[in-house]
Amino acid sequence: MCTNALPKQLFYQVGILVVSDSCASNEATDKSGSNLKSLVNDQAFLSTVFHDIVPDSIPEIKKKLIEWSDSRNLSLILTTGGTGFSPRDVTPEATKEVIEKEAMSLTNTILTESMKITKFAMLSRAISGIRKKTLIINLPGSKKGSQEAFEIVLPVLKHALDLINDANKEIKMDHVKIQSEPVHHHEPKSRVCEKDILDKPRSSVYPMISVDEATKIIQHQTQILETEFVFFLNALNRVSAEDVAAQDPLPPFAASVKDGFGLKLTAEQKDYLSNKITSANFVFDVIGSSNAGDNTLNIDLKEGQCVKINTGAPVPLNCDLVIQIEDTMSIEKDEYNRDKRIEIVSTSGCGGSHSSRISLKMGQDIRPIGFDIKKGEVVVKNGSILKAAQIGICATVGALNLKVYKQPIVGLVSTGNELVNPQDVELNSGKIRDSNKSLLFCAVKNLGIDKIFDSGIASDNADELLKVFTNALENSDVVISTGGDLVKDVLEKDLNCTIHFARMNMKPGKPTTFATCEYKGRKKLIFALPGNPVSAIVTFNLVVVPCLKKMMGFENPFWSEIFVKIEFDADLDPRPEYHRSLLKYESIDANNYFSALSTGNQHSSRLLSMNDANALVILPPKTVTKPKVLKGEYLKALLIDKI
């Protein structure tokens, strides 16, 4: 079973182009494109990186198709809409001007199969074709029709993209499937002798190393992944792989800071404000209004005139300043009870004919162009984690397709004769449900990684282990297994892995193993974690999480460390122990600190100890002079969740 996983190490990037006047003008909601995006992302070999909307315009459609094909190097573009008989339906015409080869069979098959569903399919003028290494397919504009058409071509889509992209290995494999009759394939046999494993000496041949040493080894073996472009709304919690610069300034026009009036001063008023004269008339004629979203920049204000203006609205180009509405009074209304003439009064109630002096500044309460963000200004730096604020800023400056580091594909393997799928209805004697797979799946998912490959449950049999690990290596960048006495031998003897360490000086999790190998020309990382659930999740947090985060481009992939006041006594172990704890912020008599509450029995098989745990308190190793820690002591803790 695979969740958003890739059966082969080859992804094809997809662009979905919605062609619709109404969607482009926000008069209608894009349903077809969003649905297609979901359908595409459900396919293991496809990944949507662009999703855009253009009006029914040949130049606009062509521009986007050429950009995605030539500049973005997309492998597949699916257009939806504009394929019918209406005068504005021009998607096929635009596509014909772009493609270099027509794929008539794809088009004919979509039409033929669609006709079996509805007679109205004969009204489609859609075409398909190839530009360079990009396959372009016109789909209907309706959600139902576009989904049906996509599902019609889906069975041959991967092979078509393999051919266009000259993916020789994939083509050969597909041709074998197409041309060969089903035959019995012999499973690979392991070279591991299970009897030798049983006769192994009780002491391990692998040296014990510290957690710090283990982490350094893993980080040295871990490389940051390549980059890809993703639609900005899909980039949450990804790491930016480039500086993102503003395509437009913010605001893109001079904007009012307050509700009030935009004024054009007279020469007399300017002399008054510069103290050249001692009195002036501050009455203005209201000639219009400017609201947010209005195109009112070119209102021609004459001296002594003003416009009523709202916060955020464009300020006319020759406006001198904005005065807040509280500092004005209406002295004449029109027949609709709108201000026709206003007078400026000071905050103390004085005005043009009063004794108190008015104080105004040229340009006051106006945000000039680029006041918040200048055009070309870097708003998101390379290496930044794209949180909600960064996504909002990208939307503000028009950066809709973001270059980010790819995510690893993570393969999960469970081992043990006793394990059964948690979804099995009956639990037979001697069997237990596999909790590690669910635990690690959610832990990986919590890092924002979507492509997780379930390689299954392997029994404690060398041949079975070889089969399952081969499957995991075929489909994943990083393999995480739990349990299994034979795992290290299968990795070394059958898969030619290098085991960098197989014991860590810690509790729980001593038998944690890390290995690497070259598989079909690509480096793979393998973590063989202990079988006890708590040991698995603790070691996952300690050594696997920093590895995965480095691969995704995180500059600091490690958990934060803080000192905490423990609220429990604990006997110490000869090994450093990672005590599952719940941290709380305390403030007593002006003393601010974090307190750590134990989650109870810390046995490595008791997964309940992870309930509510948001930290791992690091207990020091036992010494003659320090056999235990006492409530009230301050120790270092790793934050593994929100406080």
SVG drawing of the C-alpha trace seen along z (x, -y; Angstrom):
<svg xmlns="http://www.w3.org/2000/svg" viewBox="-32 -87 65 110">
<polyline fill="none" stroke="black" stroke-width="0.4" points="0.0,0.0 1.3,-3.4 0.1,-6.8 1.1,-9.5 4.2,-7.4 6.1,-6.9 6.4,-3.3 9.4,-4.4 12.0,-7.1 10.5,-9.4 8.1,-12.3 6.5,-14.3 5.6,-17.9 2.2,-19.0 0.5,-22.4 -3.3,-22.8 -4.5,-25.7 -8.2,-26.8 -9.4,-28.7 -12.5,-30.8 -13.5,-34.4 -15.7,-34.1 -13.1,-32.4 -10.4,-34.8 -12.7,-37.7 -13.6,-36.0 -17.3,-35.9 -17.2,-32.1 -15.3,-29.6 -12.8,-27.3 -14.0,-23.7 -12.6,-21.8 -9.0,-22.9 -9.0,-22.2 -10.6,-18.8 -8.0,-18.0 -5.2,-19.0 -6.5,-16.6 -6.8,-13.8 -3.2,-14.5 -1.7,-14.5 -3.3,-11.1 -1.1,-9.6 2.3,-8.4 4.1,-9.6 2.6,-13.0 3.0,-16.2 1.1,-19.5 3.4,-22.4 1.4,-25.1 -2.3,-25.8 -3.4,-29.0 -6.4,-30.7 -6.5,-32.7 -9.4,-34.3 -10.7,-32.9 -8.0,-34.7 -5.6,-33.1 -2.6,-35.3 -3.1,-34.6 -3.5,-30.9 -0.5,-30.7 1.7,-32.8 1.0,-30.4 1.5,-27.2 4.8,-28.4 6.0,-29.6 5.2,-26.3 6.7,-24.2 9.8,-26.2 10.7,-28.0 9.3,-25.7 9.9,-22.5 6.7,-20.9 6.1,-17.4 2.3,-17.6 -0.2,-20.5 -3.9,-19.9 -6.2,-22.6 -9.8,-22.7 -12.4,-24.9 -12.8,-26.7 -13.2,-23.6 -16.8,-24.0 -18.8,-25.9 -19.2,-29.2 -17.6,-32.3 -15.2,-32.7 -14.1,-29.0 -10.6,-29.3 -8.4,-26.8 -8.0,-24.4 -6.9,-27.2 -4.3,-28.5 -3.1,-24.9 -2.7,-24.3 -0.4,-27.4 1.8,-26.1 2.2,-22.3 4.8,-20.8 3.2,-17.4 -0.5,-16.5 -1.5,-13.5 -4.7,-12.6 -5.1,-9.1 -5.4,-10.6 -7.9,-13.1 -9.9,-10.5 -9.9,-8.1 -11.2,-10.8 -14.0,-11.6 -14.9,-8.0 -15.1,-7.0 -16.8,-10.3 -19.5,-9.6 -20.3,-6.4 -21.1,-8.6 -22.9,-11.5 -24.0,-12.5 -22.9,-16.0 -19.3,-15.0 -19.6,-15.3 -19.6,-19.1 -16.0,-19.1 -13.3,-20.5 -10.4,-19.6 -7.0,-18.6 -3.8,-17.1 -0.2,-17.5 3.4,-17.8 5.6,-20.8 9.3,-19.9 9.0,-17.5 5.6,-18.7 2.4,-16.8 -0.6,-19.2 -4.1,-17.8 -7.3,-19.9 -10.0,-18.7 -13.7,-19.9 -14.5,-22.8 -17.0,-21.0 -15.7,-19.3 -17.4,-16.0 -16.3,-16.1 -12.7,-17.0 -12.4,-14.2 -13.9,-11.7 -11.5,-12.7 -8.5,-12.6 -9.4,-9.1 -9.7,-8.0 -6.1,-8.8 -4.7,-7.9 -3.9,-4.2 -1.5,-5.2 -0.4,-8.6 2.8,-7.5 4.0,-5.5 3.3,-8.5 5.3,-10.8 8.1,-8.2 8.3,-8.1 8.3,-11.9 11.0,-12.2 13.1,-9.3 12.9,-7.5 14.6,-4.4 14.4,-2.2 10.7,-3.0 9.9,-2.4 11.6,1.0 9.7,2.0 6.4,0.9 7.2,2.8 8.0,5.9 4.6,5.6 2.8,5.0 4.6,7.7 5.0,10.5 2.5,13.1 2.3,13.4 5.0,15.7 6.1,16.9 8.9,14.7 11.2,16.3 11.6,14.0 15.3,13.1 16.9,15.4 18.8,14.0 22.4,15.0 21.8,14.7 21.9,18.0 19.3,17.7 21.0,20.5 24.2,18.4 22.2,15.5 20.8,17.7 24.4,18.8 25.8,15.3 27.7,14.3 25.6,12.4 27.9,9.4 27.5,7.0 30.3,6.5 29.2,2.9 30.7,0.3 28.5,-1.9 28.5,-5.5 27.0,-8.6 23.9,-10.2 26.0,-13.3 28.4,-11.1 25.5,-9.3 23.9,-12.6 27.1,-13.9 27.5,-10.7 24.0,-10.9 24.2,-14.6 27.5,-14.0 25.8,-11.3 22.7,-13.4 22.4,-15.6 19.9,-18.4 17.5,-17.4 16.9,-19.0 14.5,-21.9 11.1,-22.2 8.4,-24.8 5.1,-24.6 2.0,-26.7 2.3,-29.1 -0.8,-27.7 0.9,-24.3 4.2,-25.6 3.2,-25.9 6.0,-24.7 8.3,-24.1 11.8,-25.7 12.3,-28.4 15.2,-27.6 15.7,-31.1 15.2,-34.8 11.6,-35.8 11.5,-39.4 8.4,-41.6 7.2,-41.8 5.2,-44.9 5.5,-47.6 3.1,-47.7 1.1,-49.8 1.2,-50.0 -0.3,-53.5 -0.3,-56.3 -2.9,-55.2 -4.7,-57.0 -3.8,-56.0 -7.1,-57.2 -10.7,-58.0 -11.0,-61.6 -10.4,-64.0 -7.6,-64.3 -6.8,-68.0 -5.3,-70.3 -4.1,-73.3 -4.3,-76.9 -1.2,-79.1 -2.7,-81.1 -3.0,-78.0 0.6,-76.9 1.8,-80.4 -0.1,-80.1 1.4,-76.7 4.9,-78.0 4.3,-81.0 4.4,-83.6 0.9,-84.9 -1.0,-84.7 -4.5,-83.6 -6.1,-81.7 -9.4,-80.2 -9.4,-76.4 -12.7,-75.6 -12.7,-73.1 -15.1,-72.0 -15.8,-68.3 -15.7,-67.1 -15.9,-63.4 -14.8,-60.4 -12.2,-57.6 -12.9,-54.2 -10.6,-51.2 -10.5,-49.5 -11.5,-52.6 -9.4,-53.8 -9.3,-57.4 -5.7,-58.3 -6.4,-60.6 -9.0,-62.8 -7.9,-66.3 -8.0,-68.3 -7.8,-72.1 -6.6,-74.3 -9.2,-74.5 -10.8,-71.2 -10.8,-67.8 -12.2,-64.3 -13.7,-62.2 -11.4,-59.2 -11.4,-55.9 -8.5,-54.1 -6.5,-52.2 -8.1,-54.1 -6.0,-55.6 -4.9,-59.2 -5.3,-61.4 -1.9,-62.1 -2.0,-65.9 -3.3,-65.6 -1.2,-67.3 -2.2,-65.5 -5.0,-63.7 -6.8,-65.1 -8.7,-62.7 -12.5,-63.2 -12.4,-64.0 -10.6,-67.2 -13.2,-68.5 -16.8,-69.8 -19.4,-69.8 -20.6,-73.3 -22.8,-72.4 -24.6,-69.3 -26.0,-68.4 -29.5,-67.0 -28.4,-63.5 -27.0,-64.7 -23.4,-64.2 -20.7,-66.7 -20.4,-69.4 -18.1,-71.8 -16.0,-71.1 -13.9,-73.2 -10.9,-72.0 -11.0,-72.4 -8.1,-71.5 -8.4,-68.8 -9.1,-71.6 -12.1,-72.8 -10.5,-75.6 -10.7,-76.3 -10.0,-78.8 -11.8,-81.7 -10.7,-80.7 -7.8,-81.8 -6.0,-78.5 -3.5,-77.7 -4.0,-74.8 -1.0,-72.5 -0.8,-70.4 2.1,-68.7 2.5,-68.1 2.1,-64.3 0.6,-63.6 -1.5,-60.4 -0.4,-59.2 1.4,-55.9 3.6,-56.5 4.2,-53.8 6.4,-51.1 6.1,-52.4 5.6,-48.9 7.4,-46.8 9.5,-48.2 9.5,-46.6 12.4,-44.1 12.7,-44.0 13.5,-40.5 10.5,-39.6 11.4,-35.9 15.0,-34.9 16.5,-31.7 16.3,-29.1 13.2,-30.6 10.5,-28.3 7.3,-29.3 4.8,-29.9 1.4,-31.5 2.8,-35.0 5.4,-34.3 2.6,-32.7 0.5,-35.8 3.5,-38.1 4.1,-36.0 0.4,-36.5 0.8,-40.2 3.7,-40.6 2.5,-38.3 5.0,-35.4 2.6,-32.5 5.1,-29.8 7.7,-29.3 11.0,-27.4 11.4,-25.1 13.4,-22.1 11.9,-18.7 10.6,-16.4 12.1,-12.9 10.0,-9.9 9.9,-7.9 9.4,-4.2 8.1,-2.4 8.8,1.2 7.6,3.2 9.1,6.6 8.0,9.4 6.1,12.7 3.7,11.4 2.5,8.3 -0.8,7.9 -2.4,4.9 -4.4,2.8 -7.3,3.0 -7.6,6.8 -10.9,7.5 -9.8,10.5 -6.6,10.7 -5.5,14.3 -3.5,15.9 0.1,14.8 -0.5,11.7 -0.4,8.0 -1.4,5.0 1.3,3.1 1.4,-0.3 4.8,-1.3 3.7,-1.8 0.8,-4.1 3.0,-5.9 5.8,-6.6 3.5,-7.4 1.9,-10.2 5.2,-11.4 6.6,-11.7 3.3,-13.3 3.6,-15.8 6.9,-17.1 4.9,-18.1 6.1,-15.1 3.3,-13.8 5.0,-11.0 5.1,-8.0 5.5,-4.5 4.1,-1.6 6.3,1.4 4.3,3.7 5.0,6.1 7.9,8.6 8.1,11.7 11.3,12.6 12.6,14.4 15.6,13.4 14.0,13.9 10.9,12.0 13.0,9.2 15.0,8.9 11.8,8.7 10.3,6.0 13.5,3.9 14.1,4.2 10.6,2.9 11.2,0.0 14.5,-0.9 12.9,-0.9 10.3,-3.4 11.9,-5.6 14.7,-7.9 14.8,-7.1 13.7,-3.8 12.6,-3.5 12.1,0.0 11.3,1.2 12.4,4.4 14.0,7.5 17.1,9.4 18.0,10.2 17.7,6.7 21.4,5.7 22.6,8.9 20.1,8.6 21.2,5.0 24.9,5.9 25.0,9.2 22.1,8.9 21.8,5.2 25.5,4.2 24.7,1.5 27.3,-0.2 26.3,-0.1 27.7,-3.3 26.5,-2.4 24.2,0.1 24.3,-0.9 23.7,-4.2 24.4,-5.0 20.9,-6.0 17.8,-4.7 15.4,-3.8 16.7,-2.9 20.2,-1.4 20.0,1.0 19.3,-1.9 21.0,-1.3 21.9,-3.6 23.0,-2.4 23.5,-3.8 23.7,-2.1 23.8,-2.9 20.6,-1.5 20.3,-1.8 22.6,-4.8 20.9,-6.7 22.0,-7.0 19.6,-5.6 19.4,-6.2 18.2,-3.4 17.2,-3.7 16.6,-0.4 14.9,-1.4 14.1,0.7 10.8,2.6 9.4,1.3 7.1,-1.6 8.5,-4.1 12.1,-3.3 11.0,-3.7 9.4,-7.1 12.1,-8.5 14.9,-7.5 12.9,-8.8 12.8,-12.2 16.5,-12.1 18.1,-10.9 15.6,-10.6 13.9,-14.0 17.1,-16.0 18.0,-13.9 14.6,-14.5 14.6,-18.2 18.1,-18.6 17.0,-16.9 14.1,-19.4 16.5,-22.3 16.1,-23.3 19.1,-25.3 18.7,-24.2 17.2,-20.7 17.5,-20.0 14.9,-20.3 15.3,-23.3 16.9,-22.6 15.9,-24.4 16.6,-23.9 13.6,-22.8 12.8,-22.3 11.8,-18.6 8.8,-17.8 9.7,-14.1 12.4,-11.9 14.0,-9.4 16.6,-6.6 19.4,-7.0 20.6,-4.4 24.2,-3.8 23.1,-5.2 21.7,-8.7 17.9,-8.4 15.3,-10.4 12.4,-10.8 9.0,-11.5 7.7,-14.7 5.0,-17.3 6.4,-20.9 4.4,-23.7 5.3,-27.4 5.3,-28.5 5.4,-32.0 5.7,-32.0 6.8,-35.1 8.3,-36.7 10.3,-33.5 9.5,-32.3 10.5,-28.8 9.4,-25.6 8.4,-22.7 8.6,-19.1 6.0,-16.6 6.7,-12.9 4.2,-11.0 4.4,-8.0 5.9,-4.6 8.8,-4.9 9.0,-1.3 10.0,-1.2 6.9,0.9 4.5,-1.5 3.4,-3.9 1.1,-5.6 4.2,-7.4 4.2,-9.4 0.6,-10.7 0.8,-14.5 4.6,-14.4 6.0,-17.5 9.6,-17.1 12.3,-14.6 14.1,-15.5 17.7,-14.2 18.6,-12.4 22.4,-12.1 24.1,-8.6 24.3,-7.1 27.5,-7.6 28.6,-6.6 28.0,-10.1 24.9,-10.7 22.6,-7.6 19.3,-9.6 17.8,-13.0 15.4,-14.8 12.4,-17.0 13.4,-20.6 16.6,-20.0 17.2,-21.8 18.0,-19.5 18.2,-19.9 15.2,-19.0 14.4,-18.6 11.2,-20.2 9.5,-17.7 6.1,-19.4 4.3,-22.7 4.1,-23.8"/>
</svg>
